[in-house]
Amino acid sequence: MACFVYVLASERNGKPRTYVGWTTDLDRRLTQHNNGTGAKFTRGGTWVMIYAEKYETRNEAMSREWYLKRDRKMRKILMS
């Protein structure tokens, strides 16, 4: 089963925000975030997917998610 790592973007109080996660279904997960049933951090905002990567295993996706969550410089570049 393919897994995906994704980066979402939104704005709150005029400040850009990003969120990094992983899933097996990108469309379903984005809908969950925008409906307020995704991660607590993403509730109350409108999110747009700005980046996604595909992996063969859950472990690969989770490892990459861990790395991207700590790479603020890359997320800032994606926002521009």
C-alpha distances in whole Angstrom, upper triangle without the diagonal:
4,7,10,14,16,20,22,26,29,32,34,38,38,36,33,30,26,23,20,17,13,11,7,10,13,16,16,16,19,20,20,22,25,25,26,23,21,22,26,27,26,28,31,30,28,25,24,21,23,20,16,14,11,9,7,7,8,12,12,11,14,16,17,17,20,21,21,23,26,26,29,30,27,26,30,30,27,29,32
4,7,10,13,17,19,23,26,30,32,36,35,33,30,27,23,20,17,14,11,9,6,9,11,14,14,14,17,19,19,20,23,24,25,23,20,21,25,25,24,26,29,27,26,23,21,18,19,16,12,10,7,6,5,6,8,11,10,9,12,14,14,15,18,19,19,20,23,23,26,27,24,23,27,26,23,26,28
4,7,10,14,16,20,23,27,29,32,32,30,26,23,20,17,14,11,7,6,5,8,9,13,13,12,14,17,17,17,20,22,22,20,17,18,21,21,20,23,26,24,23,20,19,15,17,14,10,8,6,5,6,6,6,9,8,6,9,12,11,11,14,16,15,17,20,20,22,24,21,20,24,24,21,23,26
4,6,10,13,16,19,23,25,29,29,26,23,20,16,14,11,8,5,5,6,8,7,11,12,10,12,15,15,15,18,20,20,19,16,16,20,19,18,21,23,22,20,17,15,12,13,10,7,5,5,6,9,9,8,11,9,6,9,11,10,9,13,14,13,14,17,17,19,21,17,16,20,20,17,19,22
4,7,10,14,17,21,23,26,26,23,20,17,13,11,7,6,4,7,9,10,9,12,14,11,12,16,15,14,17,20,20,18,15,15,18,17,16,19,22,20,19,15,14,11,11,8,6,5,7,8,11,11,10,11,9,6,8,9,7,6,10,11,9,11,14,14,15,17,14,13,17,17,14,16,19
4,7,10,14,17,20,23,22,20,16,14,10,8,6,6,6,8,11,11,8,11,12,10,10,13,14,12,14,17,17,17,13,13,16,15,13,17,19,17,15,12,10,7,8,6,4,6,9,11,15,15,13,15,13,10,11,13,10,8,12,12,9,10,14,13,14,16,13,11,14,15,12,13,16
4,7,10,14,16,20,19,16,13,10,7,6,5,7,9,11,14,14,11,13,14,11,10,14,14,12,14,17,17,17,14,13,16,13,12,15,17,15,13,10,9,6,6,5,6,9,12,15,18,18,17,18,16,12,13,14,11,9,12,12,9,9,12,12,11,13,10,8,11,12,9,10,13
4,7,11,13,17,16,14,11,8,5,5,6,8,11,13,15,14,11,12,14,11,8,12,12,9,11,14,14,15,12,12,14,11,9,12,14,11,10,6,5,4,6,7,9,12,15,18,21,21,19,21,19,16,16,18,15,12,15,15,12,12,15,14,13,15,13,9,12,13,10,9,13
4,7,10,14,13,11,7,6,5,7,9,12,15,16,19,18,14,15,16,14,11,14,14,11,11,15,15,17,14,14,15,12,10,13,13,10,8,6,5,6,6,9,12,15,19,21,25,25,23,24,23,19,19,21,18,15,17,17,14,13,16,15,13,14,13,9,10,12,9,7,11
4,7,10,10,8,6,5,6,9,12,14,17,19,22,20,17,17,18,15,12,14,15,11,10,14,14,16,14,14,14,11,9,11,10,7,6,5,7,9,10,13,16,19,22,25,28,28,26,27,26,22,22,24,21,18,20,20,17,16,18,17,15,17,16,12,12,14,12,9,12
4,7,6,5,4,6,9,11,15,17,21,22,25,24,20,20,21,19,16,17,17,14,13,16,15,18,17,16,16,12,11,12,11,8,8,8,10,13,13,16,19,23,26,28,32,31,29,30,29,26,25,27,24,21,23,23,19,18,20,19,16,17,17,14,13,15,14,11,13
4,5,5,7,7,10,13,16,19,22,24,27,26,23,22,23,20,17,19,18,15,14,16,15,18,17,16,14,11,10,11,9,7,9,11,13,16,17,19,22,25,28,31,34,33,31,32,31,28,27,28,26,23,24,24,21,19,21,21,17,19,20,16,15,18,17,14,16
4,6,8,10,14,16,20,23,26,28,31,29,26,26,26,24,21,22,22,18,17,19,18,21,20,19,17,15,14,14,12,11,13,14,17,19,20,23,26,29,32,34,38,37,34,35,34,31,30,31,29,26,27,27,24,22,23,23,20,21,22,19,17,20,20,16,18
4,7,10,13,16,20,23,26,28,31,30,26,26,27,24,21,23,23,19,18,21,20,23,22,21,20,17,16,16,14,12,13,14,16,18,18,21,24,28,31,33,37,37,35,35,34,31,30,31,29,26,27,27,23,22,23,22,18,19,20,17,15,18,17,14,15
4,7,10,13,17,20,24,26,29,28,25,25,26,23,20,22,22,18,18,21,20,22,21,19,18,15,14,16,14,12,13,13,15,17,16,19,22,25,29,31,34,34,32,32,31,28,27,28,25,23,23,23,20,18,19,18,15,16,17,14,12,15,15,11,13
4,7,11,14,17,20,23,26,25,21,22,23,20,18,20,20,16,16,19,18,21,19,17,17,13,13,15,14,11,12,11,12,13,13,15,18,22,25,27,31,31,29,29,28,25,24,25,22,20,21,20,17,15,17,16,12,13,14,10,9,12,11,8,10
4,7,10,14,17,20,23,22,19,20,21,17,15,18,17,14,14,17,16,18,16,14,14,10,10,12,13,10,11,9,11,12,12,14,16,19,23,25,28,28,25,26,25,21,21,22,19,16,17,17,14,12,14,14,11,13,13,9,9,12,11,9,12
4,7,10,14,16,20,19,16,17,18,15,13,16,16,12,14,17,16,17,14,12,13,10,9,13,14,11,11,9,9,10,9,11,13,16,19,21,24,24,22,22,21,18,17,18,16,13,14,14,11,9,12,11,9,11,11,7,8,11,9,8,12
4,7,10,13,17,16,14,15,16,12,11,14,13,10,12,15,14,15,11,9,11,8,7,11,13,11,12,9,10,9,10,11,12,14,17,19,22,21,18,19,18,15,14,16,14,10,12,13,10,8,11,12,11,13,12,9,11,14,12,11,15
4,7,10,14,14,12,15,15,12,11,15,14,12,14,17,16,16,12,10,13,11,10,14,17,15,15,12,12,10,10,9,10,11,14,15,18,17,15,15,15,11,11,12,10,7,9,10,7,6,10,10,11,13,12,9,12,14,12,13,16
4,7,11,11,10,13,13,9,10,14,12,11,14,16,15,14,10,9,12,11,11,14,17,16,16,13,13,11,12,11,10,11,12,13,16,15,12,13,13,9,8,11,10,6,9,11,9,8,12,13,14,17,15,13,16,18,15,16,20
4,7,9,8,12,12,9,11,14,13,12,16,17,17,15,12,11,15,15,14,17,20,19,18,15,15,12,14,11,9,9,10,10,12,11,9,10,10,6,7,10,9,7,10,12,11,11,15,15,17,19,17,15,19,20,17,19,22
4,6,6,10,9,7,10,12,11,12,15,16,16,14,11,12,16,16,15,17,20,19,19,16,15,13,15,13,10,11,10,10,12,11,9,12,12,8,9,13,12,10,13,16,14,15,18,19,21,23,20,18,22,23,20,21,24
4,7,9,9,8,11,13,13,14,17,18,19,16,14,15,19,20,18,20,23,22,21,18,17,15,17,15,12,11,9,10,10,10,9,12,12,10,11,15,14,13,16,18,17,18,22,22,24,26,23,21,25,25,22,24,27
4,6,6,6,9,10,11,13,15,16,17,15,13,15,19,19,17,19,21,20,18,16,15,13,15,14,11,12,11,12,13,13,12,16,16,13,14,18,17,15,19,20,19,19,23,23,24,26,23,21,25,25,21,23,26
4,6,5,6,9,10,11,12,14,16,14,12,14,18,18,15,17,19,18,15,13,11,9,12,11,9,10,10,13,15,15,14,17,16,13,15,18,16,14,18,19,17,18,21,21,22,23,20,18,21,22,18,19,22
4,5,5,6,9,10,11,12,15,14,12,15,18,18,15,17,18,17,14,12,11,10,13,13,11,14,14,16,18,19,18,21,20,17,18,21,20,18,21,23,20,21,24,24,24,26,23,20,23,23,20,20,23
4,6,5,6,9,10,10,12,11,10,13,16,17,14,15,17,16,15,13,13,12,16,16,14,16,15,17,19,19,17,20,20,17,18,21,20,18,21,23,21,21,25,25,25,27,25,22,25,26,22,22,25
4,5,5,6,9,10,11,9,7,10,13,14,11,13,15,14,13,11,11,10,14,14,12,14,14,16,18,18,15,18,18,15,15,19,17,15,18,20,18,17,21,22,22,24,22,19,22,23,20,20,23
4,5,5,6,9,10,10,8,11,13,13,10,12,13,12,10,7,8,7,11,12,12,15,16,18,20,20,18,21,20,17,17,20,19,16,19,21,18,17,21,21,21,23,21,18,20,21,17,17,20
4,5,5,6,9,9,8,12,14,15,11,11,13,12,10,9,10,11,14,16,15,18,19,21,23,23,21,24,24,20,20,24,22,19,22,24,21,21,25,25,24,26,24,21,23,24,21,20,23
4,5,5,6,5,5,8,11,12,9,9,12,11,11,10,12,12,16,17,16,19,19,21,23,22,20,22,23,19,19,22,21,18,21,23,21,20,23,24,24,26,24,21,24,25,22,21,25
4,6,5,6,4,7,9,9,6,7,9,8,8,7,10,11,14,15,15,18,19,21,23,23,20,22,22,19,18,21,20,17,19,21,18,17,21,21,21,23,22,18,20,22,19,18,22
4,6,8,8,10,11,11,8,7,8,7,6,6,9,11,14,16,17,20,22,24,26,26,23,26,26,22,22,25,23,20,22,24,21,20,23,24,22,25,23,20,21,23,20,18,22
4,6,7,11,11,13,9,8,8,9,9,10,13,14,18,20,20,23,24,26,28,27,25,27,28,24,24,27,26,22,25,27,24,22,26,27,26,28,27,23,25,27,24,22,25
4,6,8,8,10,7,5,6,8,9,11,14,15,19,20,21,23,25,26,28,27,24,26,27,23,22,26,25,21,23,25,23,21,24,25,24,27,26,22,24,26,24,22,26
4,7,8,10,9,7,10,11,12,13,15,16,20,21,20,23,23,24,26,25,22,24,25,21,21,24,23,20,22,24,22,21,24,26,25,28,27,23,25,28,25,24,27
4,6,8,7,7,10,11,12,11,13,14,17,18,17,19,20,21,23,22,19,21,22,18,17,20,20,16,18,21,19,17,20,22,21,24,23,20,22,24,22,21,25
4,5,6,7,11,11,13,12,15,15,17,18,17,19,21,21,23,22,18,20,21,17,16,19,18,14,16,18,17,14,18,19,19,22,21,18,21,23,21,20,24
4,5,5,9,11,13,13,16,17,19,20,21,23,24,25,27,25,22,23,24,21,19,21,21,17,18,20,19,16,19,21,20,23,23,20,21,24,22,21,25
4,6,9,9,12,11,14,15,17,18,19,21,23,24,27,25,22,23,23,20,18,20,20,16,16,19,16,13,16,18,16,20,20,16,18,21,19,18,22
4,7,6,8,8,11,12,15,16,17,20,22,23,26,25,22,23,24,20,19,21,20,16,18,19,17,14,18,19,17,20,20,16,18,20,18,16,20
4,6,8,9,13,15,18,19,20,23,25,26,29,28,25,26,27,23,22,24,23,20,21,23,21,18,21,22,21,24,23,20,21,24,21,19,23
4,7,10,13,16,18,21,22,25,27,29,32,31,28,30,30,26,25,28,26,23,24,26,23,21,23,24,22,25,24,21,21,24,22,20,23
4,6,10,13,15,18,20,23,25,27,30,30,27,29,28,25,24,26,25,21,23,24,21,19,22,22,20,22,22,18,19,21,19,16,19
4,7,10,13,16,18,21,23,26,29,29,27,28,28,24,24,26,24,21,23,24,21,20,23,22,20,22,21,17,18,20,17,15,18
4,7,9,12,14,17,20,22,25,25,23,25,24,21,21,23,21,18,20,21,18,17,20,19,18,20,18,14,16,17,14,12,16
4,6,9,11,15,18,21,24,24,23,25,23,20,21,23,20,17,20,21,17,17,20,19,18,19,17,13,15,15,12,11,14
4,6,8,11,14,17,20,21,20,22,20,16,18,20,17,15,18,18,14,15,18,17,16,17,15,12,14,14,11,11,14
4,7,11,14,17,21,22,21,22,20,17,18,19,16,15,18,17,13,14,17,15,14,15,12,9,11,11,7,8,10
4,7,11,14,17,18,18,19,17,14,15,16,13,12,15,14,11,13,16,14,14,14,11,9,12,11,8,10,12
4,7,10,14,15,14,16,14,11,13,14,11,11,14,14,11,13,16,15,16,17,13,12,15,14,11,14,16
4,7,10,12,12,14,11,8,11,12,9,10,13,13,11,14,16,15,17,17,14,14,17,16,13,16,19
4,7,9,10,12,9,8,11,12,10,11,15,15,14,16,19,18,20,21,18,17,21,20,17,20,22
4,6,7,9,6,6,10,10,9,11,14,14,14,17,19,19,21,22,19,19,23,22,20,23,25
4,7,9,7,8,11,12,12,14,16,17,18,20,22,22,25,26,23,23,27,26,24,27,29
4,5,5,7,9,10,11,13,15,16,17,19,21,21,24,26,23,23,27,27,24,27,30
4,6,5,6,9,10,10,12,14,15,16,19,20,23,25,22,22,26,26,24,26,29
4,5,5,6,9,10,11,12,14,15,17,19,22,24,21,21,25,26,24,26,29
4,6,5,6,9,10,11,12,14,16,17,20,21,19,19,23,23,21,24,27
4,5,5,6,9,10,10,12,15,15,18,20,17,17,21,21,19,21,24
4,5,5,6,9,10,11,13,14,17,19,17,17,21,21,20,22,25
4,5,5,7,9,10,11,13,16,18,16,17,20,21,20,22,25
4,5,5,6,9,10,11,14,15,13,13,17,17,16,19,21
4,5,5,6,9,10,12,15,13,12,16,17,15,17,20
4,6,5,7,9,12,14,13,13,16,18,17,19,22
4,6,5,6,10,12,10,11,14,15,15,17,20
4,5,5,8,9,8,8,11,12,12,14,17
4,6,7,10,10,9,12,14,13,14,18
4,6,9,9,9,12,14,14,15,18
4,5,6,7,9,10,11,13,15
4,5,5,6,9,10,11,13
4,5,5,6,9,10,11
4,5,5,6,9,10
4,5,5,6,9
4,5,5,7
4,5,5
4,6
4
